[in-house]
Structures are given as structure tokens and as C-alpha cells.
Amino acid sequence: MIPTVPQPAVMTWCYRAYVILFFVYLALPLSVVCLFAFNNSVFPSLPWEGFTLAWFFGSDAPYIGVFNERSILRAIGTSAFVAVWVAGLAVVVGTCNAFLFVRHEFRGKALLYMLMLLPLIIPGVILGISILVFSSAVANTLEDATGMWFDGLRPGLPLVILGQFSFVATFATLVISARLQKFDPSLEEAALNLGASKFGAVRQITLPFLLPAIVASAIVSVLMSFENFNTTLMLVGSESPLTITMFDKLKQGSTPVLNAVSLLLIIVSAAIGLMSLLFQNSKR
């Protein structure tokens, strides 16, 4: 609907009902998950047995809470380690890619841009399997040639970081590129005329302008890394990130502790997103 164009009352109410139903559809499953994190029962389902915080702070079986579940805490630490590496690499490469695609014209640019977008199209499982097969083939070749063992090319955290980075960097590139396209190059030219070096002009003029996009891409990269499952499942080793650990526990039988973990993730994600919006508004 176009706000400035008069609409019949029926259309207005239908549009409002659609918006309400859409947000209910999105929020209702999350609300149910959060609600059963406080259910005083070993099963995350009805009937409601009463309110409890045991699934967060409990220490006695079977009510072992998130903050006393070592496997969950270890998995959160592993996910945080992976997310920091993925976000750092994605921001650096995404910034370089943004300058490459926005500032320069060269032969094969369109093809290279399409190749960069491919990880967004390829299913995560296929992407993970492809990386695993390729890295294993390289590892086998190097081991046969040198007699050495290349752990970094076998399933484990290095391969998980590489797999997530392969598609998260694309998002970072798109976010930073969109911001760079709004930049006025004459500001850099003015800095050069005043005696600044090319790198100094970029560092003091362009990068501060890109800072909101860089921060936003870093936050998106962290969140995408935390929630990724398909690619990670194909590349994980003995140290499992949070999504894989939750999946393994779910196969053993769901308990409200998984609901508690989900609630904490929702709260942290919402808080990070809110801080990102506030930061971007302060830089406008």
C-alpha cells in the first residue's frame, strides 16, 4: 500500500490484519520456546507444571541449568571463538572487496562479482561438503608428498572458520559496498590536495565514513556464524559449536535447557542488534 494514496476502509483493515498475522506468525514459535524455558518439568511441553529458573541456574539432576551445563558452556565458547575469527576475516576481506568492486573497473569484473555471490546461492550442506572434499584431497596429496600430518585441512575449527567465512564474507562485502557507493570521492581529493597520502586519506576520511557499515557487517557476521548449522555440520571435528551441540542433545531427547539456551540467544541477539542501530543512528 502507498500511504499517500487514499484506500478503501476494507483494504486498510485487511492490510493491518495481514501485518498483525505476519508478526504473530513470526513471534509465536519464539514465544512458545521462551515460555517453556521456565516450565517446572523435564519436558518442554504441556501441561504447565509451574514457574522455575532451574533450567538456567539449577545444579541438581535432572534440573541442570544452562550455567551449570559444561557441554553447553564449552560449546558457547567454541562458537564465540569461531564467530570472532569469521567476523574479523569477513570484515577485512569485505572492505577490500568493496573498494575493488566500487572503485575499480577491470576485465572480468562481472564474472568475479558473480563468483563472489555464489556462496549465497549454493545450499550450506553442498558448500560444506565441497570444502571438506577439497581440503581432504589437498591434505592427502600433501601428506603423501611430505609424510607430514596437516590437521588444519581435516575436520575441525580451522575448517569450520573457513567454511563459514566463505559465505559470510559475501554479506560483509555487500553491506560495506552499499555504504561506499554513497561516499563522495571529492572528499578524498581534497585531503590529497592538502598534502595527505593516498593511504592517509583513506584511513582518515573514507574508513570513518564506512565505520557504521563495518560495525553492522561485523555484527551480522557474528550472528550468522553463531546460528549456522548446515555448513558447520559438514566440517566440525571434536570441538562442537553451539548449534551442533544443541542438535546432538536434541537427538538424545529434548529438555527445557535447550529452550533456556534459545531464550538467551534471542536476548543477546536482540541486544546486539539494538546496539548496532543506536550506533548507526549516532553516526548519521
DRENGU-978359 format. One line per 3 residues: their letters; for each residue x, y, z of N, C-alpha, C. Coordinates in steps of 0.001 Angstrom, whole numbers, always signed. Example, Ala and Ser with C-alpha at 12.3 -4.5 7.8 and 13.67 -1.06 7.14 Angstrom:
BEGIN
as = +13190/-5690/+7800/+12300/-4500/+7800/+13200/-3300/+7800 ~ +12850/-2250/+7080/+13670/-1060/+7140/+12900/+30/+7870
end
This chain:
BEGIN
mip = +831/-1207/+0/+0/+0/+0/+868/+1261/+0 ~ +382/+2275/-725/+1081/+3558/-771/+367/+4504/+184 ~ +1051/+4979/+1246/+365/+5784/+2281/-309/+7031/+1740
tvp = +270/+7652/+699/-264/+8916/+194/-1480/+8732/-705 ~ -1767/+7499/-1121/-2908/+7231/-1996/-4087/+6775/-1141 ~ -5236/+7445/-1239/-6406/+7041/-443/-6821/+5603/-766
qpa = -7157/+4841/+277/-7560/+3445/+129/-8912/+3229/+797 ~ -9703/+2286/+269/-10974/+1952/+947/-10702/+1435/+2355 ~ -11682/+1617/+3226/-11527/+1192/+4613/-11294/-300/+4724
vmt = -11935/-1062/+3847/-11763/-2518/+3870/-10315/-2900/+3576 ~ -9725/-2252/+2572/-8336/-2531/+2228/-7401/-2164/+3367 ~ -7687/-1050/+4041/-6843/-627/+5161/-6880/-1649/+6292
wcy = -8098/-2117/+6626/-8209/-3104/+7700/-7611/-4446/+7302 ~ -7750/-4828/+6035/-7125/-6072/+5565/-5605/-5988/+5644 ~ -5089/-4829/+5289/-3641/-4644/+5364/-3156/-4717/+6809
ray = -3884/-4082/+7721/-3498/-4124/+9139/-3596/-5546/+9685 ~ -4640/-6265/+9301/-4782/-7648/+9762/-3647/-8522/+9236 ~ -3267/-8277/+7986/-2153/-9039/+7412/-861/-8789/+8181
vil = -591/-7535/+8490/+635/-7199/+9229/+628/-7859/+10602 ~ -536/-7803/+11282/-625/-8413/+12614/-415/-9926/+12537 ~ -1076/-10575/+11579/-934/-12023/+11440/+492/-12409/+11073
ffv = +1137/-11589/+10255/+2515/-11881/+9856/+3446/-11863/+11066 ~ +3320/-10847/+11910/+4195/-10755/+13070/+3846/-11790/+14136 ~ +2565/-12136/+14246/+2193/-13232/+15145/+2814/-14538/+14676
yla = +2768/-14759/+13369/+3366/-15969/+12794/+4862/-16043/+13098 ~ +5534/-14902/+13058/+6965/-14881/+13341/+7256/-15031/+14832 ~ +6440/-14371/+15657/+6756/-14297/+17084/+6228/-15474/+17894
lpl = +5145/-16099/+17445/+4517/-17134/+18254/+5429/-18324/+18536 ~ +6110/-18898/+17539/+7012/-20019/+17860/+8113/-19632/+18836 ~ +8677/-18423/+18658/+9724/-17974/+19571/+9170/-17774/+20979
svv = +7949/-17261/+21064/+7333/-17052/+22375/+7102/-18371/+23100 ~ +6671/-19384/+22362/+6439/-20694/+22967/+7752/-21288/+23466 ~ +8799/-21172/+22655/+10118/-21671/+23071/+10568/-20979/+24351
clf = +10417/-19653/+24402/+10845/-18905/+25587/+9996/-19264/+26808 ~ +8717/-19465/+26603/+7822/-19767/+27716/+8208/-21064/+28411 ~ +8493/-22108/+27631/+8796/-23409/+28224/+10202/-23482/+28820
afn = +10987/-22422/+28673/+12266/-22364/+29377/+12055/-22191/+30876 ~ +10833/-21809/+31281/+10521/-21596/+32695/+9551/-22645/+33238 ~ +9310/-23697/+32471/+8369/-24737/+32896/+9036/-25696/+33870
nsv = +8416/-25932/+34994/+8963/-26820/+36025/+8671/-28279/+35668 ~ +9216/-28705/+34536/+9019/-30062/+34039/+10235/-30450/+33217 ~ +10511/-31744/+33142/+11660/-32207/+32364/+11333/-32283/+30887
fps = +10084/-31978/+30524/+9674/-31995/+29116/+9211/-30597/+28710 ~ +9696/-30086/+27569/+9293/-28748/+27123/+7936/-28774/+26428 ~ +6899/-29142/+27161/+5571/-29254/+26575/+4529/-29132/+27671
lpw = +3292/-29038/+27234/+2183/-29014/+28189/+2033/-30377/+28847 ~ +1488/-30464/+30074/+881/-29353/+30820/+1915/-28489/+31532 ~ +1501/-27279/+31870/+2355/-26349/+32615/+2430/-26790/+34071
egf = +3678/-27034/+34532/+3887/-27569/+35882/+4286/-26507/+36897 ~ +4373/-25266/+36456/+4765/-24205/+37379/+6012/-23478/+36905 ~ +6243/-22314/+37516/+7368/-21462/+37125/+8642/-21882/+37859
tla = +9788/-21891/+37121/+11070/-22215/+37729/+12204/-21578/+36937 ~ +13299/-21301/+37632/+14535/-20825/+36988/+15598/-21909/+36973 ~ +15175/-23138/+37268/+16132/-24238/+37376/+16841/-24512/+36058
wff = +16172/-24250/+34929/+16799/-24535/+33637/+17850/-23494/+33263 ~ +17990/-22487/+34108/+19075/-21514/+33941/+20160/-21711/+35003 ~ +19736/-21922/+36276/+20701/-21933/+37371/+20723/-23246/+38151
gsd = +19899/-24219/+37773/+19848/-25472/+38508/+21148/-26251/+38438 ~ +21442/-26997/+39501/+22687/-27780/+39554/+22458/-29239/+39922 ~ +21235/-29601/+40209/+20919/-30974/+40598/+20129/-31646/+39483
apy = +20555/-32874/+39122/+19876/-33619/+38068/+18451/-33936/+38488 ~ +17480/-33918/+37553/+17664/-33644/+36120/+17601/-32163/+35778 ~ +17448/-31299/+36801/+17316/-29860/+36567/+18701/-29199/+36566
igv = +19471/-29494/+35542/+20795/-28872/+35390/+20652/-27718/+34401 ~ +20865/-26494/+34889/+20652/-25309/+34078/+21773/-25015/+33113 ~ +21519/-24035/+32282/+22491/-23641/+31259/+23835/-23288/+31872
fne = +23815/-22524/+32961/+25057/-22013/+33537/+25808/-23066/+34347 ~ +25249/-24270/+34429/+25951/-25383/+35076/+26134/-26570/+34142 ~ +25753/-26400/+32888/+25904/-27450/+31886/+27218/-27223/+31142
rsi = +28240/-28008/+31484/+29582/-27761/+30949/+29639/-27888/+29433 ~ +28923/-28847/+28882/+28975/-29032/+27432/+28390/-27828/+26702 ~ +27317/-27240/+27257/+26720/-26054/+26649/+27666/-24862/+26758
lra = +28250/-24665/+27941/+29180/-23544/+28129/+30399/-23676/+27237 ~ +30897/-24903/+27107/+32047/-25135/+26228/+31674/-24849/+24774 ~ +30471/-25240/+24386/+30023/-25004/+23012/+29840/-23516/+22740
igt = +29340/-22762/+23731/+29197/-21315/+23569/+30572/-20670/+23379 ~ +31555/-21105/+24165/+32909/-20585/+23999/+33480/-20908/+22634 ~ +33229/-22123/+22154/+33705/-22511/+20825/+33042/-21670/+19743
saf = +31730/-21460/+19859/+31016/-20639/+18877/+31518/-19198/+18892 ~ +31796/-18678/+20088/+32310/-17312/+20185/+33687/-17204/+19532 ~ +34538/-18197/+19754/+35868/-18205/+19130/+35750/-18217/+17614
vav = +34895/-19089/+17096/+34704/-19176/+15643/+34117/-17877/+15103 ~ +33119/-17315/+15815/+32444/-16115/+15337/+33392/-14922/+15267 ~ +34274/-14789/+16240/+35222/-13667/+16231/+36166/-13777/+15038
wva = +36674/-14971/+14786/+37558/-15164/+13640/+36824/-14923/+12322 ~ +35626/-15472/+12207/+34853/-15311/+10975/+34524/-13843/+10737 ~ +34086/-13149/+11779/+33731/-11741/+11639/+34949/-10898/+11273
gla = +36080/-11155/+11935/+37291/-10399/+11631/+37741/-10584/+10187 ~ +37793/-11833/+9747/+38192/-12105/+8365/+37184/-11534/+7374 ~ +35889/-11679/+7674/+34855/-11202/+6756/+34897/-9685/+6605
vvv = +35132/-8966/+7706/+35178/-7503/+7639/+36392/-7033/+6842 ~ +37539/-7627/+7093/+38751/-7221/+6365/+38604/-7514/+4879 ~ +38214/-8728/+4547/+38065/-9096/+3134/+36904/-8335/+2500
gtc = +35799/-8160/+3244/+34664/-7423/+2708/+35006/-5979/+2401 ~ +35806/-5341/+3246/+36225/-3960/+2992/+37099/-3880/+1745 ~ +38044/-4804/+1620/+38893/-4833/+424/+38067/-5093/-830
naf = +37116/-6021/-738/+36256/-6311/-1885/+35413/-5100/-2271 ~ +34933/-4363/-1258/+34120/-3184/-1541/+34916/-2158/-2346 ~ +36141/-1900/-1942/+36982/-960/-2693/+37252/-1499/-4099
lfv = +37445/-2812/-4210/+37742/-3401/-5515/+36566/-3241/-6475 ~ +35358/-3565/-6016/+34208/-3562/-6919/+33617/-2173/-7133 ~ +33761/-1277/-6162/+33175/+60/-6287/+34126/+1032/-6962
rhe = +35409/+929/-6666/+36371/+1940/-7121/+37074/+1575/-8435 ~ +37088/+325/-8823/+37924/-81/-9950/+37101/-755/-11050 ~ +37543/-548/-12274/+36979/-1229/-13441/+38074/-2095/-14063
frg = +37776/-3349/-14302/+38766/-4257/-14873/+38044/-5368/-15621 ~ +38779/-6038/-16489/+38209/-7118/-17278/+37834/-8293/-16362 ~ +36662/-8813/-16575/+36195/-9944/-15769/+35571/-9542/-14454
kal = +35292/-8245/-14264/+34723/-7771/-13007/+33349/-8392/-12748 ~ +32505/-8440/-13778/+31160/-9004/-13609/+31221/-10480/-13243 ~ +32134/-11212/-13893/+32275/-12638/-13585/+32766/-12839/-12157
lym = +33741/-12033/-11748/+34261/-12141/-10389/+33192/-11807/-9364 ~ +32332/-10826/-9685/+31249/-10454/-8776/+30240/-11592/-8638 ~ +29937/-12248/-9756/+29030/-13393/-9712/+29616/-14536/-8897
lml = +30918/-14779/-9029/+31565/-15832/-8252/+31506/-15518/-6760 ~ +31611/-14238/-6434/+31534/-13854/-5025/+30140/-14131/-4451 ~ +29108/-14004/-5295/+27735/-14207/-4840/+27327/-15673/-4804
lpl = +28103/-16551/-5408/+27741/-17963/-5482/+27491/-18616/-4120 ~ +28324/-18332/-3093/+28058/-18973/-1795/+26693/-18665/-1206 ~ +26056/-17568/-1649/+24715/-17253/-1164/+23659/-18123/-1830
iip = +23986/-18655/-2996/+23031/-19450/-3765/+23176/-20934/-3458 ~ +24414/-21359/-3261/+24681/-22776/-3018/+24175/-23164/-1629 ~ +23428/-24268/-1497/+22990/-24719/-163/+24172/-24947/+766
gvi = +23958/-24664/+2056/+25042/-24772/+3025/+25638/-26164/+3106 ~ +24787/-27197/+2970/+25289/-28569/+3029/+26238/-28835/+1869 ~ +25844/-28404/+666/+26690/-28607/-516/+27997/-27839/-363
lgi = +27909/-26628/+152/+29110/-25820/+363/+30052/-26506/+1342 ~ +29494/-27023/+2449/+30320/-27708/+3433/+30959/-28965/+2875 ~ +30193/-29762/+2135/+30737/-30987/+1545/+31841/-30660/+541
sil = +31631/-29619/-262/+32633/-29237/-1259/+33946/-28839/-602 ~ +33846/-28032/+451/+35057/-27617/+1158/+35736/-28810/+1808 ~ +34950/-29713/+2383/+35509/-30887/+3035/+36229/-31791/+2039
vfs = +35602/-32045/+892/+36214/-32912/-128/+37493/-32278/-668 ~ +37434/-30975/-942/+38617/-30291/-1488/+39763/-30283/-487 ~ +39469/-29916/+756/+40531/-29844/+1759/+41116/-31228/+2050
sav = +40267/-32258/+2058/+40759/-33619/+2291/+41664/-34072/+1159 ~ +41285/-33735/-76/+42128/-34089/-1219/+43475/-33388/-1148 ~ +43465/-32104/-777/+44725/-31364/-637/+45564/-31951/+489
ant = +44921/-32281/+1616/+45644/-32857/+2754/+46266/-34198/+2388 ~ +45520/-35034/+1692/+46048/-36345/+1299/+47242/-36202/+362 ~ +47142/-35254/-576/+48245/-35039/-1520/+49496/-34551/-790
led = +49320/-33582/+118/+50466/-33048/+851/+51074/-34095/+1786 ~ +50228/-34896/+2400/+50739/-35927/+3311/+51504/-37007/+2556 ~ +51018/-37366/+1377/+51739/-38354/+570/+53074/-37813/+85
atg = +53122/-36502/-178/+54345/-35909/-710/+55367/-35605/+367 ~ +54901/-35244/+1572/+55822/-34800/+2617/+55922/-35762/+3789 ~ +54943/-36634/+3958/+54927/-37521/+5116/+54524/-36822/+6395
mwf = +54022/-35593/+6284/+53583/-34826/+7452/+52066/-34867/+7556 ~ +51548/-34565/+8754/+50120/-34582/+9003/+49606/-33147/+9041 ~ +48623/-32817/+8192/+48088/-31473/+8095/+46711/-31425/+8778
dgl = +46737/-31154/+10085/+45496/-31149/+10865/+44549/-30038/+10434 ~ +45109/-28905/+9993/+44269/-27768/+9636/+43369/-28024/+8444 ~ +43683/-29028/+7648/+42877/-29354/+6476/+41904/-30494/+6741
rpg = +41884/-30975/+7975/+40949/-32019/+8367/+39781/-31383/+9130 ~ +38640/-32101/+9293/+37512/-31524/+10028/+37925/-30997/+11397 ~ +37544/-29785/+11686/+37910/-29125/+12937/+37606/-27644/+12844
lpl = +38011/-26897/+13848/+37683/-25474/+13897/+38274/-24659/+12743 ~ +39528/-24910/+12309/+40025/-24144/+11152/+39153/-24307/+9919 ~ +38681/-25515/+9677/+37834/-25750/+8519/+36437/-25155/+8719
vil = +35939/-25164/+9948/+34656/-24524/+10244/+34742/-23018/+9981 ~ +35823/-22401/+10438/+36027/-20968/+10200/+36100/-20681/+8708 ~ +36835/-21499/+7973/+36957/-21299/+6531/+35610/-21467/+5842
gqf = +34846/-22491/+6259/+33557/-22731/+5634/+32571/-21598/+5882 ~ +32487/-21109/+7106/+31582/-20005/+7401/+32041/-18713/+6738 ~ +33340/-18498/+6731/+33881/-17288/+6108/+33549/-17224/+4621
sfv = +33467/-18373/+3965/+33260/-18407/+2516/+31957/-17760/+2088 ~ +30932/-17759/+2947/+29683/-17093/+2572/+29395/-15854/+3417 ~ +29919/-15785/+4633/+29703/-14602/+5461/+30423/-13398/+4861
atf = +31585/-13622/+4239/+32328/-12522/+3616/+31522/-11859/+2511 ~ +30664/-12616/+1856/+29819/-12039/+809/+28850/-11020/+1388 ~ +28225/-11341/+2524/+27328/-10390/+3171/+28081/-9136/+3587
atl = +29267/-9308/+4160/+30053/-8145/+4572/+30398/-7266/+3369 ~ +30737/-7896/+2259/+31063/-7143/+1050/+29879/-6324/+571 ~ +28693/-6917/+561/+27507/-6215/+80/+27151/-5040/+992
vis = +27249/-5229/+2312/+26899/-4160/+3251/+27871/-2989/+3131 ~ +29158/-3289/+3096/+30167/-2220/+3026/+30152/-1554/+1655 ~ +29924/-2320/+602/+29856/-1745/-748/+28706/-750/-864
arl = +27565/-1087/-279/+26414/-174/-332/+26737/+1165/+331 ~ +27487/+1119/+1410/+27879/+2360/+2092/+28928/+3125/+1285 ~ +29874/+2407/+700/+30946/+3057/-54/+30412/+3751/-1303
qkf = +29343/+3233/-1903/+28770/+3852/-3091/+28190/+5236/-2802 ~ +27869/+5506/-1532/+27326/+6820/-1151/+28428/+7829/-834 ~ +29674/+7373/-821/+30783/+8257/-438/+31125/+9197/-1587
dps = +31423/+10438/-1252/+31809/+11446/-2238/+33328/+11420/-2415 ~ +33842/+10949/-3564/+35304/+10866/-3764/+36008/+12210/-3690 ~ +35265/+13307/-3872/+35914/+14617/-3816/+36478/+14911/-2431
lee = +35950/+14255/-1397/+36499/+14451/-51/+37911/+13887/+29 ~ +38142/+12743/-596/+39498/+12194/-646/+40407/+13095/-1468 ~ +39895/+13621/-2583/+40699/+14506/-3429/+41097/+15770/-2662
aal = +40191/+16281/-1852/+40520/+17461/-1045/+41623/+17146/-49 ~ +41563/+15963/+563/+42610/+15572/+1511/+43947/+15426/+794 ~ +43940/+14883/-423/+45183/+14743/-1186/+45752/+16119/-1542
nlg = +44889/+17044/-1890/+45350/+18397/-2218/+45944/+19099/-1014 ~ +45519/+18697/+175/+46043/+19301/+1400/+47309/+18617/+1895 ~ +47796/+17629/+1148/+49064/+17005/+1476/+48975/+15618/+2061
ask = +47799/+15076/+2192/+47665/+13726/+2741/+48093/+12686/+1701 ~ +48627/+11575/+2181/+48945/+10478/+1284/+47673/+9741/+906 ~ +47770/+8887/-129/+46584/+8134/-548/+46062/+7258/+591
fga = +46977/+6555/+1262/+46558/+5711/+2381/+46029/+6556/+3532 ~ +46671/+7710/+3780/+46210/+8590/+4854/+44823/+9131/+4595 ~ +44525/+9460/+3348/+43188/+9960/+3009/+42134/+8889/+3228
vrq = +42465/+7662/+2832/+41519/+6561/+3038/+41326/+6302/+4521 ~ +42420/+6300/+5282/+42350/+5993/+6709/+41615/+7068/+7497 ~ +41820/+8332/+7145/+41245/+9418/+7934/+39887/+9903/+7416
itl = +39582/+9656/+6165/+38342/+10161/+5577/+37361/+9040/+5246 ~ +37836/+8062/+4473/+36923/+7044/+3946/+36525/+6025/+5004 ~ +37517/+5502/+5722/+37203/+4465/+6707/+36266/+4960/+7824
pfl = +36453/+6187/+8360/+35466/+6672/+9329/+34057/+6760/+8746 ~ +33956/+7107/+7464/+32639/+7132/+6811/+32046/+5732/+6716 ~ +32907/+4732/+6514/+32451/+3352/+6378/+32229/+2659/+7721
lpa = +32609/+3320/+8816/+32576/+2659/+10122/+31195/+2083/+10487 ~ +30081/+2802/+10271/+28783/+2192/+10589/+28529/+902/+9817 ~ +28896/+870/+8545/+28712/-340/+7744/+29651/-1449/+8199
iva = +30864/-1086/+8588/+31823/-2084/+9062/+31324/-2716/+10360 ~ +30828/-1883/+11274/+30297/-2402/+12537/+29071/-3278/+12272 ~ +28193/-2816/+11390/+26993/-3596/+11076/+27353/-4936/+10455
sai = +28321/-4944/+9538/+28723/-6197/+8901/+29390/-7134/+9903 ~ +30139/-6573/+10857/+30756/-7407/+11889/+29695/-8065/+12764 ~ +28665/-7297/+13135/+27589/-7847/+13967/+26825/-8921/+13211
vsv = +26494/-8646/+11946/+25791/-9645/+11130/+26638/-10902/+10984 ~ +27939/-10721/+10815/+28834/-11871/+10659/+28859/-12729/+11918 ~ +28912/-12081/+13080/+28907/-12820/+14345/+27610/-13613/+14506
lms = +26481/-12957/+14241/+25193/-13623/+14398/+25031/-14768/+13399 ~ +25467/-14550/+12159/+25365/-15610/+11155/+26261/-16789/+11515 ~ +27420/-16513/+12061/+28323/-17587/+12463/+27717/-18396/+13605
fen = +27126/-17702/+14573/+26530/-18386/+15723/+25397/-19313/+15304 ~ +24569/-18862/+14351/+23373/-19635/+14016/+23615/-20659/+12906 ~ +24773/-20635/+12272/+24989/-21537/+11140/+25022/-22992/+11592
fnt = +24359/-23829/+10828/+24288/-25252/+11155/+24729/-26135/+9989 ~ +24164/-25911/+8808/+24373/-26831/+7692/+25839/-26959/+7299 ~ +26491/-25827/+7062/+27901/-25866/+6665/+28769/-26375/+7806
tlm = +28481/-25918/+9016/+29268/-26323/+10181/+29182/-27822/+10417 ~ +28006/-28404/+10216/+27814/-29835/+10454/+28747/-30683/+9594 ~ +29022/-30224/+8371/+29872/-30985/+7465/+31364/-30856/+7799
lvg = +31732/-29821/+8565/+33147/-29506/+8766/+33609/-29637/+10211 ~ +32680/-29920/+11125/+33018/-29913/+12544/+33870/-31121/+12902 ~ +34728/-30932/+13899/+35563/-32018/+14403/+35139/-32395/+15812
ses = +36128/-32554/+16701/+35826/-32953/+18078/+35271/-31812/+18911 ~ +35584/-30556/+18555/+35085/-29390/+19281/+33852/-28857/+18554 ~ +32697/-28989/+19170/+31437/-28648/+18510/+30971/-27252/+18900
plt = +30600/-26422/+17924/+29938/-25149/+18254/+28561/-25388/+18840 ~ +27897/-24314/+19225/+26650/-24421/+19965/+25546/-25103/+19164 ~ +25390/-24754/+17894/+24303/-25343/+17104/+24449/-26856/+16994
itm = +25671/-27342/+16831/+25889/-28782/+16710/+25654/-29463/+18056 ~ +26094/-28836/+19132/+25872/-29409/+20467/+24387/-29498/+20784 ~ +23632/-28455/+20450/+22198/-28490/+20683/+21529/-29572/+19845
fdk = +21978/-29749/+18631/+21432/-30801/+17770/+21712/-32184/+18356 ~ +22921/-32382/+18853/+23263/-33674/+19466/+22408/-33940/+20704 ~ +22183/-32898/+21517/+21356/-33072/+22705/+19895/-33320/+22330
lkq = +19452/-32699/+21260/+18072/-32892/+20825/+17840/-34333/+20374 ~ +18846/-34946/+19773/+18716/-36342/+19362/+18590/-37271/+20568 ~ +19187/-36867/+21696/+19107/-37675/+22912/+17786/-37475/+23652
gst = +17060/-36401/+23320/+15799/-36096/+23992/+15769/-34643/+24412 ~ +14753/-33936/+23972/+14666/-32508/+24255/+14321/-32250/+25719 ~ +14981/-31268/+26296/+14682/-30796/+27653/+14592/-29272/+27614
pvl = +13946/-28655/+28607/+13823/-27189/+28621/+15154/-26452/+28676 ~ +16243/-27135/+28945/+17535/-26441/+28940/+17843/-25895/+27550 ~ +17387/-26588/+26504/+17568/-26087/+25143/+16707/-24855/+24913
nav = +15516/-24829/+25519/+14685/-23627/+25452/+15366/-22464/+26154 ~ +16031/-22755/+27272/+16738/-21703/+28002/+17887/-21142/+27173 ~ +18617/-22022/+26502/+19700/-21568/+25624/+19134/-20699/+24509
sll = +18026/-21123/+23927/+17404/-20362/+22845/+16970/-18980/+23320 ~ +16403/-18913/+24526/+15978/-17626/+25072/+17172/-16694/+25269 ~ +18268/-17217/+25794/+19464/-16391/+25983/+20001/-15892/+24651
lii = +19980/-16744/+23638/+20450/-16332/+22314/+19558/-15240/+21729 ~ +18251/-15365/+21925/+17326/-14341/+21426/+17602/-13005/+22102 ~ +17806/-13033/+23432/+18054/-11801/+24181/+19370/-11155/+23738
vsa = +20416/-11959/+23628/+21721/-11420/+23230/+21672/-10880/+21804 ~ +21028/-11614/+20900/+20930/-11162/+19504/+20157/-9852/+19414 ~ +19041/-9757/+20161/+18251/-8526/+20155/+19048/-7356/+20725
aig = +19804/-7620/+21784/+20611/-6556/+22394/+21704/-6076/+21447 ~ +22355/-7015/+20776/+23403/-6640/+19822/+22811/-5857/+18655 ~ +21661/-6313/+18153/+21016/-5589/+17064/+20606/-4183/+17464
lms = +20085/-4029/+18686/+19689/-2706/+19176/+20894/-1790/+19311 ~ +21994/-2312/+19847/+23207/-1501/+19968/+23722/-1083/+18607 ~ +23608/-1984/+17624/+24034/-1650/+16268/+23209/-507/+15693
llf = +21887/-557/+15891/+21023/+519/+15397/+21334/+1843/+16077 ~ +21538/+1799/+17393/+21865/+3023/+18116/+23196/+3606/+17654 ~ +24165/+2728/+17390/+25474/+3183/+16925/+25347/+3834/+15547
qns = +24595/+3203/+14650/+24449/+3750/+13319/+23701/+5085/+13348 ~ +22684/+5197/+14204/+21960/+6466/+14297/+22843/+7579/+14858 ~ +23750/+7214/+15771/+24644/+8231/+16340/+25677/+8711/+15351
kr = +25945/+7912/+14300/+26966/+8293/+13311/+26385/+9011/+12113 ~ +25055/+9145/+12053/+24445/+9808/+10901/+24565/+11321/+11025
end
